[in-house]
Amino acid sequence: MNIVEVKNVSKKFDNFTALHKIDLTVKKGEVFGFIGPNGAGKSTTIRILLGILKPNQGTAILFGKDAWKDAVEIHKRIAYVPGDVSLWPNLTGGEVIDLFMQLQGSKNRAKRDELIKRFDFDPTKKCRTYSKGNRQKIALIAAFASDADLYILDEPTSGLDPLMERIFQECVEEIKDQGKSVLLSSHILSEVERLCDRVAIIREGNIIETGTMEQLCQSFQ
């Protein structure tokens, strides 16, 4: 069963083609890697899936619903972590986590507290004092504490140290074991190799290869 189906999607900004007739699917219970250099089209694809951008052609379907028309319904079932998290400077980290969880309809305080401890995060400080890595932890804790069916993670470990990257990887493996689906956009090959069942490589708005890591390694030999 496909949770995400992107078919023949193109997106232009004036004369620039950001995406050119791309296809990809994410299956139920799968961790799907989305890799490519900066500017390749990864974030544009994710913004289309989130209903922020409308494609010029093609369809983006999540849970059988249209990403653009049914965005409100779809958002009830997804958790999203961007690569650069913007926060309210005068709220504490804990207040922002609680706000994100309220927006997602999540009430699992025990899970929240467990993740705060695992990510070694101090929730009492004002957001303006946090480093990039700590801002990233806020989004990750809120996402993993939610009971989403699809986790869309766009460069989620940006700014994290190697120990926290390992904690992140464990969290992804745990939600996969629960039958959840993950779309992981990353340029860290070791992360993709460890976590992903299948991978799509995007370059200059075109998906050039899709398959398991093993298949991709063979095709590039």
C-alpha positions in Angstrom: 0.0 0.0 0.0 1.4 3.4 -1.0 1.1 6.2 1.6 2.6 8.8 -0.9 2.2 8.8 -4.7 3.8 11.5 -6.8 3.1 11.1 -10.5 4.5 13.2 -13.3 4.9 16.3 -11.1 6.6 19.4 -12.5 7.1 22.8 -10.8 8.3 26.0 -12.5 9.3 29.3 -10.9 9.1 31.8 -13.8 11.6 30.4 -16.4 13.3 28.0 -13.9 12.2 24.4 -13.8 12.6 23.2 -10.2 11.0 19.7 -10.8 10.6 18.0 -14.2 8.0 15.2 -14.4 9.1 13.3 -11.2 7.5 10.1 -9.9 8.0 8.6 -6.5 6.1 6.4 -4.0 6.4 5.8 -0.3 4.9 2.5 1.0 3.3 1.8 4.3 6.0 1.0 6.9 8.9 2.1 4.7 11.7 4.5 5.3 12.2 6.2 1.9 15.4 8.2 1.3 15.4 11.3 -0.9 19.0 12.4 -1.7 20.6 14.9 -3.9 22.7 18.1 -3.8 21.4 21.4 -2.5 19.1 23.0 -5.1 18.2 19.6 -6.7 14.5 19.8 -5.9 14.2 17.9 -2.6 12.6 20.8 -0.6 10.4 21.8 -3.5 9.0 18.3 -3.6 8.4 18.3 0.2 6.6 21.6 0.0 4.3 20.2 -2.7 3.6 17.2 -0.4 2.8 19.6 2.5 0.4 21.5 0.3 2.5 24.7 0.5 3.2 24.7 -3.2 0.9 23.7 -6.1 2.5 21.7 -8.9 2.2 23.0 -12.5 1.4 19.5 -13.6 1.0 16.0 -12.2 -0.5 14.8 -8.9 0.7 14.4 -5.4 -1.4 12.0 -3.3 -1.0 11.2 0.4 -3.3 8.7 2.1 -5.4 8.7 -1.1 -6.0 12.5 -0.9 -4.8 15.4 -2.9 -1.8 17.2 -1.3 -3.1 20.6 -2.4 -6.9 20.3 -2.0 -6.9 18.1 1.1 -3.9 19.6 3.0 -5.8 20.2 6.2 -7.0 16.6 6.4 -3.6 15.3 5.5 -1.8 17.4 8.1 -3.6 15.6 10.9 -1.7 12.5 10.0 1.8 13.8 9.3 4.8 15.1 11.3 7.2 17.4 9.6 10.7 18.4 10.6 12.5 21.1 8.4 16.2 21.4 8.1 16.2 24.9 9.6 13.7 25.4 12.5 12.3 28.9 13.2 11.0 29.4 16.7 9.3 32.0 18.9 12.3 33.7 20.6 10.5 34.5 23.9 9.0 31.0 24.5 10.9 28.3 26.2 11.9 25.1 24.3 9.4 23.1 26.4 6.6 25.6 25.6 7.3 25.3 21.9 7.3 21.5 22.0 3.9 21.6 23.8 2.6 24.0 21.2 3.7 21.8 18.3 2.2 18.8 20.0 -1.1 20.6 20.6 -1.2 21.5 16.9 -0.7 17.9 16.0 -3.4 16.7 18.5 -0.8 14.8 20.5 -1.2 14.3 24.2 1.6 11.8 25.0 3.4 13.6 27.8 5.3 10.5 28.8 6.8 10.1 25.3 7.6 13.8 25.2 9.5 13.6 28.6 11.3 10.5 27.5 12.5 12.1 24.3 13.7 15.3 26.1 15.9 13.0 28.2 17.1 10.9 25.3 18.0 14.0 23.2 19.7 15.6 26.3 17.6 18.7 25.9 17.1 21.5 28.4 13.4 22.7 27.8 13.6 25.6 30.3 15.6 28.0 28.2 14.2 30.7 25.9 14.4 29.8 22.3 16.5 32.8 21.4 19.4 31.2 23.4 19.4 27.9 21.6 22.0 26.7 19.1 21.0 25.4 15.7 21.3 21.8 17.0 19.0 22.5 20.0 16.4 24.2 17.8 16.5 21.0 15.7 16.0 18.9 18.8 12.7 20.8 19.5 11.3 19.9 16.1 12.5 16.3 16.4 11.1 15.8 19.9 7.7 17.2 18.9 7.6 15.0 15.8 8.6 11.8 17.5 6.2 12.4 20.4 3.3 12.6 17.9 1.3 9.7 16.7 1.7 10.5 13.0 1.3 7.9 10.1 3.9 9.7 7.9 7.0 11.5 9.1 8.5 14.0 6.5 12.0 14.8 7.6 13.9 17.4 5.5 17.6 17.3 6.5 16.5 16.6 10.1 19.9 16.1 11.7 21.3 19.4 10.5 23.3 20.9 13.4 23.2 17.7 15.5 26.4 16.1 16.9 27.2 12.5 16.1 25.7 11.1 19.4 22.4 12.9 18.8 22.4 11.7 15.1 22.5 8.2 16.5 19.6 8.9 18.9 17.7 10.2 15.9 18.4 7.1 13.9 17.1 4.9 16.8 13.9 7.0 16.9 13.4 6.4 13.1 13.9 2.7 13.5 11.4 2.6 16.4 8.6 4.3 14.4 9.3 2.1 11.4 8.9 -0.9 13.7 5.4 0.5 14.6 4.5 0.4 10.9 4.8 4.1 10.3 6.2 5.6 7.1 9.1 8.0 6.8 10.3 10.2 3.9 13.9 11.2 4.8 15.6 13.9 2.8 19.3 13.8 3.5 22.8 14.3 2.1 24.4 12.1 4.8 25.0 8.9 3.0 25.7 6.8 6.1 22.4 7.9 7.6 20.6 6.9 4.4 22.4 3.6 4.1 21.5 2.6 7.7 17.9 3.7 7.7 16.3 3.5 4.2 14.6 0.6 2.5 14.6 2.4 -0.8 16.2 5.6 -2.1 15.5 8.1 -4.9 18.3 10.3 -6.2 17.3 13.7 -7.6 19.5 16.1 -9.6 18.5 19.3 -11.3 14.8 18.6 -10.8 15.0 15.1 -12.3 14.9 11.8 -10.4 17.7 9.8 -12.0 17.6 6.6 -10.0 15.2 4.8 -7.6 15.8 1.5 -5.8 17.4 -0.1 -2.8 20.8 1.0 -1.7 22.1 -2.4 -3.0 20.5 -1.8 -6.4 21.9 1.8 -6.6 25.4 0.7 -5.7 25.3 -1.9 -8.4 24.0 0.6 -11.0 26.9 3.0 -10.3 29.6 0.4 -10.4 
